[in-house]
């Protein structure tokens, strides 16, 4: 378990490659929402390993980090309010 996962009491994935349901759970959404994020280009497409589709945890992390968040909506200079 990583230091961040330990602090958040969240278990790190046990494998680098996740199936669709595991990948959706990893980023905290339903499989249907995960499919929509893929079709919108906000989540990576799967890698093919034989007949299986597998999502790379590292690529999921990068895609998740790139998603907009509530803190991204801050406008103006935050230092203006500090004075």
C-alpha positions as CSV (number, residue, x, y, z in Angstrom):
1,X,0.0,0.0,0.0
2,X,1.3,3.4,-0.9
3,X,1.7,6.2,1.7
4,X,-1.2,8.1,0.2
5,X,-3.4,5.0,0.1
6,X,-2.5,4.3,3.6
7,X,-3.5,7.8,4.8
8,X,-6.8,7.6,2.9
9,X,-7.4,4.0,4.1
10,X,-7.8,2.9,0.5
11,X,-6.2,-0.3,-0.7
12,X,-3.9,0.0,-3.8
13,X,-4.8,-2.3,-6.6
14,X,-3.2,-5.7,-6.4
15,X,-2.5,-5.9,-10.1
16,X,-1.2,-3.3,-12.6
17,X,-3.8,-4.4,-15.2
18,X,-7.5,-4.1,-14.3
19,X,-10.6,-5.4,-16.1
20,X,-13.4,-3.0,-17.0
21,X,-15.3,-3.3,-13.8
22,X,-12.2,-3.1,-11.6
23,X,-11.0,-0.1,-13.6
24,X,-14.3,1.7,-13.1
25,X,-14.3,0.9,-9.4
26,X,-10.7,2.1,-9.2
27,X,-11.6,5.6,-10.5
28,X,-14.9,5.6,-8.4
29,X,-17.5,5.4,-11.1
30,X,-20.0,2.8,-12.5
31,X,-19.0,0.7,-15.5
32,X,-21.5,2.6,-17.6
33,X,-19.9,6.0,-16.6
34,X,-16.5,4.6,-17.2
35,X,-17.5,3.6,-20.7
36,X,-18.8,7.1,-21.3
37,X,-15.5,8.6,-20.0
38,X,-13.6,6.4,-22.5
39,X,-15.8,7.4,-25.4
40,X,-15.3,11.0,-24.4
41,X,-11.5,10.6,-24.4
42,X,-11.3,11.3,-20.7
43,X,-10.2,7.8,-19.7
44,X,-7.7,5.6,-21.7
45,X,-8.7,2.8,-23.9
46,X,-7.8,-0.7,-22.9
47,X,-4.7,-2.7,-23.9
48,X,-5.3,-6.0,-25.5
49,X,-3.8,-9.1,-23.9
50,X,-5.0,-12.0,-26.0
51,X,-8.8,-11.7,-26.0
52,X,-8.8,-9.7,-22.8
53,X,-9.1,-5.9,-22.5
54,X,-7.0,-4.6,-19.6
55,X,-6.6,-1.1,-18.3
56,X,-3.2,0.0,-17.0
57,X,-3.4,1.5,-13.5
58,X,-0.7,4.1,-14.4
59,X,-2.6,5.4,-17.4
60,X,-5.8,5.5,-15.3
61,X,-4.0,7.6,-12.7
62,X,-2.8,10.0,-15.3
63,X,-6.3,10.3,-16.8
64,X,-7.9,10.8,-13.4
65,X,-5.4,13.5,-12.5
66,X,-6.3,15.3,-15.7
67,X,-10.0,15.4,-14.9
68,X,-11.3,18.8,-13.8
69,X,-12.1,19.2,-10.1
70,X,-13.9,21.6,-7.9
71,X,-10.7,23.3,-7.0
72,X,-10.0,24.0,-10.7
73,X,-12.9,26.5,-10.7
74,X,-11.0,29.1,-8.7
75,X,-10.9,32.3,-10.5
76,X,-8.7,35.3,-9.9
77,X,-5.5,35.3,-7.9
78,X,-5.8,33.5,-4.6
79,X,-3.1,35.7,-3.2
80,X,-5.4,38.8,-3.6
81,X,-7.6,37.4,-0.7
82,X,-4.5,36.8,1.5
83,X,-3.7,40.4,2.1
